[in-house]
């Protein structure tokens, strides 16, 4: 363990910068336009908040909460109706009602759901004369109107009824969200009742009642964090005491709010939301410690206020070390919200570590700092894998690296301890670089620039904007690892050049203090890659050729974090355009999560149980084989679904002038199944065994079903995260016979290019069960031969060919015999993709296995 020496002087600021550095910090804004733009944004944020605070007090600014009620409609439901009940003595404000088709993640529009058209479509009734209600304008015009209800007795009740019948689908999940405010609890609470009608409009004898919402809804501390940081940063630049005072007043509000919420969290294990859990409080105490350091010597904090602030910090830090609040002592924990391995623990530990560095005069500072370093050391050794991946998903990889960064920066500055040079830390940054998508040509809609993205897998989304971390960290590697620094700058600049610390619990100072946009950049050499620890397989072609890049990511993960039923899912970009995507994730507490974790939201096979209901698949799978080369990339995954005897998904990308994906689901099961595919398309055409999805950017995804022989196709829609021109993907669901597998060709193409044709070649009639052989052509040119052996025994396929063929997977050559016949042996449970032997000499990639 390192020996720490206290470097504290009585002069602040000292944590991230000191007074001697202020002139240089201020001058940088006029040398780097990106910094000036970000500073001007923060200045506007601070001033706008201050102006609006004249009308809307801080305590009420973020005082509305979203209370979701998730339910499943009955089997014969055609419509639903609902009413909000405000019951018991007290006051409540209702701002809006929202409805989501949770089964699909799609909002259901409600007419006048936020009272913009007075009470049109609503009925309000009071059960007694001592109740009152009215629509009243918000303090800020942009916030619209809300319904105010006041009950004078415990027996009072007001009903807010929605008059329209809302079409719904039977036996599907919906979420009704009430956005409301309570300054104090009612004697009873607020709840909703939902009733149903059949398709003919007749009432159904089923009624659901939500749990009662009945708690105070003060402004959440987290909603003030970025503005408080902006206040402190403007003070840093201007030395205007008004901005320091603004930051102080927010500190005096946020710290008590954090304490009272932590008390409730500890006492009840409250998981209605995580704002008072160790993960968010860890982020908060880190940022607030820095803000305090920025303004502490400004003179705006009175001595008594300073005592209160330090006492609150002390209380929060002590609670973060209490295992009754968070079980950081356990190596194993039932979910991702506890234990030593969790991102919660990373944020908790770095938070108290930063607190200890900013307040070294505190009695327990060295104890806290030693603990924080021991947690990070343990996680780098036991949690971060050999490829540098944090084993949840890219969102939490970025979240942990984000909080590590500030802790490492302060450790290096204040204690001379260098975590940045550690191999695992470097690998964490390289993992973010190694997973980048092509420059997406359609993200952001019309007028947006092509931008690198991080792929959405699990709880990640494509617009998490983790590349901002590169702008913060690249200067730390400019001399010690210039290659990594240059690659970071390349990813940041081509990933949108975002400086602002976005997302949950931002530290606004990072964007102004650390980036050096003038640092050189260099493109990394990215090829197809397998990250076995986290379970991502990435196929690449034409990397760096903007507008021509092809990319796919396949999920075969040994991990179960965040419970997405997505094993075997794939996402595809072609010519820089997304064609089929993982939906990513929605909100954690607004009721739409049902869609995003479900199997039918992903490109996977789902099986029906004995009652005929579609079931979700397993949460993890096993990667059995990987192969990368110039002509072909391939992965085989074993998916242990309980409804199968055996299930393996083979996913291959035939590059070599073909640009065709082969998906073979080798299944043995007595249960029927469905094959899901989502396409980023505005329309699709179904003809025989082919679907052509009309995608964005004048691209098509042509889908050819070779197996099963008989199937049906249904078409629906489902939500997709990301700022795309389409808010939903088309959802194609192919139903197959019991026990049958699926063999599918996916061909990305432009609108005007020719499609592919798959000719089935004859096999000995007595040996056809489980054996398939195809010749795949485009414009009469043979692209490749596809041989599939679904039996347990090796089989030699024979077919007519005009040239010698090469099997990249087995590395075998198959010249035609004297009669022009090629003979290729394929082991049981395997496929072979044969192409002309010219590709035999194509150079395998470095990661070929």
Secondary structure, DSSP 8 states (H G I E B T S, - for coil): ---------SSS--SS--GGGHHHHHHHTTT-HHHHHHHHHHHHHHHHHHHHHTTS-HHHHT--EEEEEEEE--TT--EEEEEEEEESSEEEEEEEEEEEETTTTEEE--TTTTSTTTTTTEEEEESSTTEEEEEEE-SSGGG-EEEEEEESSTT-EEEEEE-S-EE--TT-EEEEEEEEE-SS--SSEEEEEEEEE-TTS-EEEEEEE---B-S-----GGGGHHHHHHHHHHHHHH--HHHHHHHHHHHHHHHHHHHHHHHHHHHH---S-STTSHHHHHHHHHHHHHHHHHHGGGS-S-HHHHHHHHHHHHHHHHHHT-TTT--TT-S--SSTTSSTTSHHHHHHHHHHHHHHHHTTTSTTHHHHHHHHHHHHHHHHHHTS-TTS--SS-HHHHHHHHHHHHHHHHHHHHHH----TTSHHHHHHHHHHHHTB---BSSTT-TT---B--B---TT--TT--TTHHHHHHHHHHTTT-HHHHHHHHHHHHHTT---S--STT--TTHHHHT--TTS---------EEETTTTEEEEEESTT-TTT-EEEEEE--S--GGG---TT-EEEEETTEEEE-------SSSS-HHHHHSGGGSS-EEEE-TTS-EE---S--EEEEEEEBSSEEEEEEE---TT-SEEEEEEEEETTTT-EEEEEEEEE-SS-EEEEEEE-EEEEEEETTEEEEEEGGGEEEEEEEEE-SS-EEEEEEEE--SS-S-SEEEEEEEEE-TT--EEEEEEEEETTS---EEEE----GGG-TTEEEEEEEETTEEEEEEEEE-SSS-EEEEEE-SS-EEETTTTEEE---TTSEEEEEE-TTEEEEEEEGGGGGS-B-TT--
